Amino acid sequence: MNLPLRLLCAALFLAGSTARASTMLPPLADLAARVMPAVVSIASTDPINPNAPASSDDGDDGSNGDSGGDGGNSDGSAYHATADTGTVIPPPKAEEALGSGFVFDPAGYILTNNHVIDGASTVSVTFQDGTILPATIVGRDKDADLAVLKVDAGHPLHAVTFGDSGKLRVGDWVLAIGNPFGLPGSTSAGIVSALDRNINSGSYDDFIQTDATINRGNSGGPLFDMNGDVIGVNSAIYSPSGASDGIGFAIPSAMVAPVAQALKATGAMTRGWLGAATQEVTPDIQQSLGLPSTAGALIGAVSTGSPSDGKLQAGDVLLSLAGVPIQNPRALLVRTAEIAAGQKAAVTFWRNGSEHQAILTITAPPAAVDDTITTPTPAAPANVNLASLGLALSGTPADGGVSVTAASGPSARAGIVAGDLIEQVAGQNITTASDLKNQLEKLQQAHLPVAVLLVSGDAPDGSNPGPRWVPVMFK
């Protein structure tokens, strides 16, 4: 009686194992064959300065063409996945560096990393069938480390499309194709190891981390999802050894696609500007404003005449931009950088205990940005002392708030000093000392343990970062 049961269990176990094995790895051969014709090798020839000091490794520092390509410093810091050979042609007149790229428009437009062609006097592109064509540099965006080239093939080229990197999840399969060490068409597979990585290489770091093998010469090459869409551009590796150690970084397509189209159209990327100064949402601020979490970017000031003027205000918490959730001010900076000037974008923000929506028309930043708010100056009331916070306030209203004449106890511990200007409490504008006193009484009646004040003036370290939110505990 027991034997058939044991055999059945074994059969079921083997069947389940076979099913899992058959679905563990995606079929990659057909995918690679389909996208391979759009992937190219890029050779850039850089003039050599005969007076330049000799390099100890006969290569670059990780930002331009590299004699050995991708790698890392001895401390394991991130290096660009750059060029491969560094061959002198002929020495000492020119140096050739190799990288990767891909066709994103059949008319002959090719995307790569800016550091692959930075400083190049000539650029050539080699296709998978061995065709070599000269390329011109259409445009470069140093901030995103991207560049667009143009070749004239005399016929439409095989091109690949951009996917939506915002839909990526950790664990998704990805395919990398490029020209590592001068070996064109090299293909490697892996998974998305992490998202939103900041490796401190630029203002807009928001990398996809992958364990797909990326080496020197892979820079500028595509990272594909399983649909064959480009969801990233391979750009850097983290490697103490100088070779792939399973930690590679790709610029997400959310950043790449708008830059590629802008460079193709105008040769430059003009990024959008919101005109709102923001800061982190702390747990104290979350509690004071009744937010469901600390996610978002708290607005401290809105510039007059900016896209946010009349739509957002100080004390709002921006929760999403163009449909993408905003976790913190840095995420807002990156997301804004992905939007070209002139486009409209929907924003979701928190105000007065609930979510609201607005449509902003994103513009280019002005030459000088004014992130201050001008408020009317009322008649001067009497001076006010707030013992519950250890604050003494001037009875004469300042431009945009109330001046602190003395701070002690909780306020002093929170970093408020004489001369600071209090602009808001709990998201409400303050124009007089009486306004502040009345707002604080409401918070105490609600049994809140902390008051969150919008303060401008020097920070405790002596710097002047502009308006900042300061939580102060009641006595």
C-alpha positions in Angstrom: 0.0 0.0 0.0 2.8 2.3 0.8 5.0 1.6 -2.3 2.6 3.1 -4.9 2.2 6.2 -2.8 5.9 6.7 -2.5 6.3 6.2 -6.3 3.6 8.7 -7.0 5.2 11.2 -4.7 8.5 10.7 -6.4 6.9 11.1 -9.8 5.2 14.3 -8.8 8.5 15.6 -7.4 10.4 14.8 -10.6 7.6 16.4 -12.7 7.7 19.5 -10.5 11.5 19.7 -10.8 11.4 19.3 -14.5 8.8 22.1 -14.8 10.8 24.4 -12.6 14.0 23.6 -14.6 12.2 24.4 -17.9 11.1 27.8 -16.6 14.2 28.8 -14.7 16.2 30.2 -17.6 14.6 32.2 -20.4 15.3 31.3 -24.0 18.0 33.8 -25.0 19.3 32.6 -28.4 16.3 33.9 -30.4 16.4 37.2 -28.5 20.1 37.7 -29.1 19.8 36.9 -32.8 16.9 39.4 -33.2 18.6 42.4 -31.6 22.3 41.7 -32.5 22.2 43.5 -35.9 21.5 46.8 -34.1 24.5 46.6 -31.8 27.7 48.2 -33.0 31.3 48.5 -32.0 32.7 52.1 -31.8 36.3 53.1 -32.4 37.2 56.7 -31.5 40.6 58.2 -32.4 41.8 60.8 -30.0 44.7 63.2 -30.6 47.6 62.8 -28.2 49.1 65.7 -26.4 52.9 65.1 -26.6 53.4 67.3 -23.6 51.0 65.4 -21.4 52.4 63.4 -18.5 52.8 59.7 -19.1 50.2 57.5 -17.5 51.3 54.8 -15.2 48.9 52.3 -16.7 49.0 53.6 -20.3 45.2 54.1 -20.1 42.6 56.5 -18.8 41.2 57.3 -15.4 37.8 55.8 -16.1 36.3 58.8 -17.8 37.6 58.6 -21.4 39.1 56.0 -23.7 40.9 53.4 -21.7 43.9 51.3 -22.8 42.3 48.4 -20.9 38.7 49.6 -20.6 36.4 49.0 -17.8 37.7 48.4 -14.4 38.1 49.9 -11.0 40.6 51.6 -8.7 42.4 49.5 -6.2 39.8 50.6 -3.6 37.0 49.2 -5.7 35.5 52.5 -6.8 33.3 52.6 -9.9 35.0 53.0 -13.3 33.3 53.7 -16.6 33.0 50.7 -18.8 35.1 52.4 -21.5 37.5 51.5 -24.2 39.4 48.4 -24.8 42.7 48.7 -26.6 44.4 52.1 -26.4 46.6 51.1 -29.4 48.8 54.0 -30.7 48.1 54.8 -34.4 50.9 55.7 -35.0 52.7 56.6 -31.8 52.7 59.2 -30.5 50.1 61.0 -32.8 46.8 59.3 -32.0 45.2 56.8 -29.7 42.3 54.5 -30.6 39.7 53.5 -28.0 36.9 51.0 -28.4 33.4 51.0 -27.0 29.9 49.9 -27.9 26.6 51.4 -29.1 23.3 50.6 -30.7 21.1 51.9 -33.5 17.9 53.5 -32.1 16.7 55.0 -35.4 16.8 53.3 -38.8 18.0 56.6 -40.4 21.4 55.9 -38.9 21.3 57.4 -35.4 23.4 55.5 -32.9 23.5 55.9 -29.1 26.6 55.4 -26.9 28.2 56.9 -23.8 29.7 60.3 -24.0 32.9 59.1 -22.4 33.4 56.6 -25.3 33.8 59.4 -27.8 34.9 62.3 -25.6 37.8 64.2 -27.2 37.7 62.1 -30.3 38.8 63.6 -33.6 37.3 60.8 -35.7 34.8 58.1 -34.9 34.0 54.9 -36.9 31.2 52.3 -36.4 31.5 48.6 -37.1 28.3 46.6 -37.6 27.9 42.9 -36.9 28.3 42.0 -40.6 31.7 43.7 -40.7 30.6 46.9 -42.4 32.6 49.9 -41.2 31.2 53.4 -41.6 32.5 56.8 -40.5 30.3 58.6 -37.9 29.6 62.2 -37.0 28.8 63.3 -33.5 25.3 64.8 -33.5 25.1 65.8 -29.9 26.5 65.0 -26.4 25.0 65.2 -22.9 27.8 65.2 -20.4 25.5 65.2 -17.4 23.8 61.9 -18.5 27.0 60.6 -20.1 25.3 60.0 -23.4 26.1 60.8 -27.0 24.3 60.4 -30.4 26.2 59.5 -33.6 25.0 59.5 -37.2 26.1 57.2 -40.0 25.1 57.2 -43.6 24.5 53.6 -44.7 22.5 54.4 -47.8 19.6 52.2 -46.5 17.5 51.9 -43.4 19.3 50.2 -40.6 18.1 47.5 -38.1 17.1 49.4 -35.0 16.0 48.6 -31.5 13.4 50.4 -29.4 13.5 51.7 -25.8 11.6 49.9 -23.1 10.2 51.1 -19.8 12.8 50.9 -17.1 10.2 52.0 -14.6 8.6 48.6 -14.8 11.8 46.7 -13.9 11.9 44.7 -10.8 14.9 43.2 -8.9 15.3 39.7 -10.2 14.2 40.4 -13.8 16.3 38.8 -16.5 18.4 41.1 -18.7 20.8 40.6 -21.7 23.9 42.7 -22.3 25.6 42.9 -25.7 28.7 44.8 -26.6 32.4 44.9 -27.5 34.4 44.0 -24.4 38.1 43.9 -24.9 37.6 44.4 -28.6 35.4 41.2 -29.0 32.4 42.5 -30.9 29.0 40.9 -30.4 29.8 39.5 -27.0 26.6 38.5 -25.2 26.0 38.0 -21.4 22.9 37.4 -19.4 22.0 38.1 -15.8 19.4 39.7 -13.6 18.6 43.1 -12.3 20.5 43.1 -9.0 19.2 46.5 -7.7 17.6 49.7 -8.8 18.1 53.4 -8.2 21.8 53.0 -7.5 23.8 56.2 -6.7 27.5 55.6 -7.4 28.4 59.3 -7.1 29.5 59.6 -10.7 27.2 62.5 -11.6 24.3 64.7 -10.7 21.7 62.3 -12.0 22.9 58.9 -10.8 20.0 56.5 -10.9 21.6 53.3 -12.2 20.3 49.8 -12.8 22.7 47.4 -11.1 23.1 44.0 -12.9 25.2 40.9 -12.6 25.3 40.4 -16.4 29.0 40.4 -17.2 30.1 43.8 -18.3 33.8 44.6 -19.0 36.0 47.2 -20.7 34.6 48.1 -24.0 31.0 47.4 -23.0 30.4 51.1 -22.4 27.5 52.5 -24.5 26.2 49.0 -25.3 22.5 48.1 -24.7 21.0 46.2 -21.8 17.9 44.4 -23.0 14.8 43.1 -21.3 13.3 39.8 -22.4 11.1 41.6 -24.9 14.2 42.8 -26.8 13.7 46.4 -25.7 16.6 48.6 -24.4 16.0 49.3 -20.8 19.5 50.5 -20.0 22.9 51.6 -21.4 25.8 49.8 -19.8 28.2 52.5 -18.4 30.2 51.5 -15.4 31.4 48.6 -13.2 32.4 48.3 -9.6 35.5 46.1 -9.6 38.5 45.9 -7.2 40.2 43.6 -9.7 39.7 45.7 -12.9 37.5 42.9 -14.5 33.9 42.0 -14.1 33.1 41.0 -10.6 29.3 40.8 -11.2 28.5 44.4 -10.4 27.7 46.5 -13.4 25.7 49.6 -13.8 23.4 50.8 -16.7 21.7 54.2 -17.2 18.0 53.4 -17.2 15.9 54.0 -20.4 13.8 56.5 -18.5 16.8 58.8 -18.6 18.2 57.5 -21.9 15.2 57.8 -24.2 14.4 61.5 -23.8 18.1 62.4 -24.0 18.5 60.4 -27.2 15.6 62.0 -28.9 16.7 65.5 -27.8 20.2 65.0 -29.0 18.9 63.6 -32.3 16.6 66.6 -32.8 18.7 69.5 -31.6 22.1 68.3 -30.6 21.5 69.1 -26.9 19.3 68.1 -24.0 17.6 71.0 -22.2 16.3 69.7 -18.9 13.1 70.8 -17.2 12.9 72.8 -14.0 10.1 72.9 -11.4 11.1 75.9 -9.5 10.6 74.3 -6.1 13.2 74.0 -3.3 12.7 70.7 -1.4 13.9 68.7 1.5 13.5 65.3 3.1 10.3 64.4 5.0 11.4 63.4 8.5 9.2 61.3 10.8 8.4 64.4 12.8 7.3 66.3 9.7 5.3 63.2 8.6 3.4 63.2 11.9 2.8 66.9 11.9 1.4 67.0 8.3 -0.6 63.7 8.7 1.3 62.0 5.9 0.9 58.2 5.5 4.8 57.8 5.2 8.0 59.7 4.9 8.1 59.2 1.1 8.0 62.4 -0.9 9.8 65.8 -1.2 8.7 68.6 1.2 8.5 71.9 -0.6 10.2 74.7 1.3 9.9 77.5 -1.3 8.5 78.1 -4.8 10.1 80.5 -7.3 8.0 83.3 -8.7 7.0 82.7 -12.3 8.2 79.1 -12.2 6.2 76.0 -13.4 5.2 75.4 -9.7 4.1 78.9 -9.0 0.4 79.0 -8.5 0.2 75.2 -8.5 2.4 74.2 -5.5 3.3 76.0 -2.3 5.6 75.8 0.6 4.5 73.0 3.0 3.2 70.8 0.2 4.8 67.4 -0.1 5.3 66.3 -3.7 4.4 62.6 -4.0 4.7 61.8 -7.7 5.9 63.5 -11.0 4.7 62.3 -14.4 3.3 59.2 -12.9 6.5 58.2 -11.1 6.4 58.0 -7.3 8.9 60.4 -5.6 10.7 58.9 -2.6 12.9 61.8 -1.6 14.3 65.1 -3.0 17.1 63.3 -5.0 14.5 61.1 -6.7 12.7 64.3 -7.6 15.9 65.8 -9.1 16.5 62.7 -11.2 12.9 62.4 -12.4 12.8 66.1 -13.3 16.0 65.6 -15.3 14.3 63.0 -17.4 11.7 65.5 -18.6 12.6 67.8 -21.5 11.7 71.5 -21.2 8.4 72.3 -22.8 6.6 69.1 -21.8 3.6 68.9 -19.4 3.8 66.7 -16.4 1.2 65.7 -13.8 2.1 66.1 -10.1 0.5 64.5 -7.1 1.0 66.4 -3.8 -0.1 66.3 -0.2 -1.8 69.4 1.2 -4.1 69.9 4.2 -4.3 66.2 5.0 -5.1 64.8 1.5 -3.7 64.2 -2.0 -4.2 66.7 -4.8 -3.2 66.8 -8.5 -2.1 69.5 -10.8 -0.5 69.8 -14.3 2.7 71.7 -14.7 4.3 72.9 -17.9 8.0 72.2 -17.4 10.3 75.0 -18.5 14.0 75.5 -18.8 15.6 77.0 -15.7 16.3 80.8 -15.8 19.8 82.1 -15.6 19.3 83.0 -12.0 16.7 81.1 -9.9 14.9 82.9 -7.1 13.5 80.4 -4.7 12.1 82.9 -2.2 8.4 83.7 -1.5 7.3 87.3 -1.0 4.4 87.8 1.4 2.6 91.0 2.5 3.9 92.8 5.5 1.2 93.5 8.0 1.2 96.1 10.8 3.6 95.4 13.7 2.0 93.8 16.8 3.6 93.6 20.2 6.6 91.3 20.8 5.7 87.8 21.8 7.4 85.2 24.0 6.6 81.5 23.5 7.7 79.7 26.6 6.5 76.4 25.3 9.2 76.4 22.6 11.7 78.7 24.2 11.2 81.4 21.5 11.2 85.2 21.7 9.8 86.8 18.5 10.0 90.3 17.1 6.7 92.2 17.1 7.7 93.8 13.8 7.0 91.4 10.9 9.8 90.7 8.6 9.6 90.1 4.8 8.0 86.7 4.6 7.8 85.7 8.3 8.6 86.5 11.9 12.1 87.2 13.2 13.6 85.3 16.2 15.1 87.6 18.8 16.2 84.8 21.2 16.1 81.0 21.3 16.5 78.7 24.3 15.5 75.3 25.5 13.7 73.2 22.8 14.3 75.7 20.0 18.0 76.1 20.7 18.4 72.3 20.8 16.7 72.1 17.4 19.2 74.6 15.9 17.2 77.8 15.9 19.2 80.9 16.7 18.5 84.7 17.0 18.2 86.2 13.6 16.4 83.2 12.0 13.1 83.9 10.2 10.1 81.6 10.8 8.0 81.4 7.7 5.5 78.6 8.4 4.3 76.3 11.2 2.8 72.9 10.2 2.5 74.0 6.6 0.7 77.3 7.4 2.1 80.7 6.4 3.2 82.9 9.3 3.2 86.7 8.9 3.1 87.9 12.5 4.1 86.6 16.0 0.5 86.3 16.9 -0.1 84.0 13.9 2.6 81.7 15.1 1.3 81.8 18.7 -2.2 80.9 17.5 -1.0 78.0 15.3 1.1 76.6 18.2 -2.0 76.7 20.5 -3.9 74.6 17.9 -1.2 72.0 17.8 -1.1 71.8 21.6 -4.8 71.4 21.7 -4.5 68.5 19.3 -1.9 67.0 21.7 0.9 67.0 19.1 4.3 66.6 20.8 6.2 68.6 18.2 5.8 71.7 16.1 7.4 71.7 12.6 8.6 75.2 11.7 9.8 76.4 8.3 13.0 78.4 9.2 15.4 80.4 7.0 18.8 81.6 8.2 22.1 80.0 9.0 22.1 76.3 9.8 23.9 75.1 13.0 27.0 74.4 10.9 27.2 78.0 9.7 26.0 77.2 6.2 22.9 79.0 4.7 21.0 76.3 2.8 17.8 78.4 2.5 14.5 77.5 4.0 14.5 74.3 6.1 11.9 72.5 8.1 12.9 72.2 11.8 10.9 70.0 14.3 10.8 71.5 17.8 9.5 69.6 20.8 7.0 71.3 23.1 8.1 71.6 26.7 
